Amino acid sequence: MQYSKERVCKEAKTLPLNEPIHPDRVRFVCISDTHNHLDQILHCIPPGDVLLHCGDFTNFGDLDELEKFSKELKQLPHRYKIVIAGNHELGFEDGEDISGRRANANMWRLGSGSRGTHQGYKQLTDCIYLQDSSVKIYGINIFGSSWHPLPGFSFYRSRGKAIFKEWLKIPQAEFLGEKYKPVVDVLMTHSPPLGHSDLPPRGDRMGDADLLNVVEKAVKPRVHVFGHTHEPKPVATTNGETLFINAAICSDKNTPLNNPVLFDLPLPEGEKKE
């Protein structure tokens, strides 16, 4: 499936890093693809109410990397820290057939089934881990999904029916009268949707067409945050209904390059930030 030129995809503005935090709004700070380098960017991650990390926080999902990540995550001041896995969190996919893993992928020496940590998500501390699941923070519903169409890694599903089946796990918007009301306010995926901040410096678009269709036609979140594609330009787009954010930090050579991305959502009526 090709990305239609008729679809709306415009560059969107995001908040400056020094934007004050307002009492009637929830500040989200988005990062992804830190690849074992979170310690190098701790000083430039601004404060906020909720930190979102969209995966690839390690290179292999090895135990020492998980312990390092948890230690560094604990240093951040955000009250809530929401984390999903990426393709590099080897061993995080329950029931994974590791025989399908690559032994080598570009610069990565994955070592087939020898790398990673079985159910490594159980080693994470000081965060809320999501996989095909959701959490409500300040009355705002956040859903996380780690699937992607890149062969040879954890959470891989081939494009088409296989990955479409996984995207259907994301709760769809409810039609109320004359308009849709999102069930998911903030969607976190590792993979980008096709056409939104998914074009790397070299190569073709990495986004998934079925994810795009599910997000735009069925889920309709207020914000969709992801990573996976390094060095995207622009980092934020909109279709007029959803704000799309690629929060990947590392360059295509896996060194920290980009800043975190910030957005605010109104604090729902009756909710308080304590």
C-alpha positions, 0 to 999 in steps of 0.5 A, spaced: 500 500 500 502 506 498 501 513 501 496 517 498 498 524 496 491 526 498 492 525 505 493 530 510 500 531 513 502 538 515 508 540 519 506 541 526 509 546 531 511 543 538 513 546 545 519 549 546 523 546 551 523 552 556 515 552 556 512 553 563 508 548 565 501 550 567 497 548 572 491 546 568 494 542 562 498 536 563 505 536 560 508 530 556 515 529 555 517 525 549 523 521 548 525 514 544 530 510 541 536 512 546 539 506 545 543 505 551 545 513 551 539 515 556 545 518 561 548 522 555 541 526 555 539 526 562 541 534 563 537 536 557 530 532 558 526 538 561 521 537 567 514 535 566 508 531 568 509 525 564 515 522 561 513 517 554 519 513 552 517 509 545 522 504 545 529 502 543 532 504 550 537 498 549 541 495 544 540 488 545 535 488 551 541 485 555 540 485 563 546 490 564 542 495 559 536 494 563 539 495 570 543 501 567 536 504 564 532 503 570 538 507 574 538 513 569 530 513 569 530 514 576 534 520 576 528 524 572 523 528 576 517 526 572 511 523 576 509 518 571 514 515 566 511 510 561 515 506 557 514 501 551 519 496 548 522 497 541 525 492 536 531 492 540 528 490 547 530 482 545 526 478 549 521 482 551 516 479 546 512 473 550 512 467 546 517 469 541 520 464 536 527 466 537 529 462 531 527 468 526 532 473 529 537 475 525 544 474 527 547 480 524 543 486 522 547 492 519 552 494 525 548 490 530 551 483 532 544 480 535 547 473 536 541 470 534 537 467 540 543 469 545 542 476 546 536 479 550 533 478 557 527 473 557 521 477 560 526 483 561 520 488 562 520 485 569 526 488 570 524 495 569 523 499 575 520 506 576 516 506 570 509 503 567 510 498 562 505 498 556 504 492 551 498 492 548 495 495 554 493 502 557 494 506 563 490 512 565 494 518 568 490 525 570 484 522 566 488 521 560 488 514 557 495 512 554 495 506 550 502 502 548 504 497 542 511 495 540 509 491 534 513 493 527 514 490 520 522 490 521 524 482 520 529 479 525 527 482 531 523 482 537 515 484 536 516 483 528 510 482 524 510 482 517 506 487 513 499 486 511 494 481 515 499 479 520 501 486 523 494 489 522 491 484 527 496 487 532 493 494 530 486 492 531 488 491 539 488 498 539 481 501 542 477 504 537 474 511 538 466 511 539 461 514 535 457 519 539 451 522 535 455 526 530 462 525 532 467 520 534 470 521 541 477 517 542 478 512 547 485 512 546 487 520 548 495 518 547 497 512 543 504 510 543 507 505 538 514 504 536 513 504 529 511 510 525 505 510 521 506 511 513 507 518 511 508 521 518 515 523 520 518 516 517 523 518 512 530 517 514 536 520 511 537 515 507 532 510 504 525 509 504 519 510 508 519 506 514 512 507 516 506 502 516 500 503 512 495 499 516 497 503 522 496 509 519 489 507 516 487 504 523 490 510 527 486 515 522 480 511 521 478 508 527 483 510 533 483 517 532 487 519 538 489 526 540 496 525 539 500 519 536 507 518 539 513 513 536 520 513 534 524 507 530 525 512 524 532 516 526 533 523 524 526 524 521 524 531 518 520 534 520 519 531 527 512 533 528 506 533 523 498 533 523 492 531 519 488 536 522 485 531 527 491 527 530 498 530 532 504 525 530 510 526 534 517 522 532 521 522 538 527 518 536 533 521 540 539 518 536 542 519 529 542 513 524 549 512 527 546 511 534 549 517 537 544 522 541 542 528 536 535 530 537 532 534 543 525 531 547 519 533 544 513 536 548 506 537 548 500 539 553 493 536 553 488 540 557 487 537 564 480 534 564 474 537 568 475 534 575 482 532 575 487 535 579 495 535 579 497 533 586 
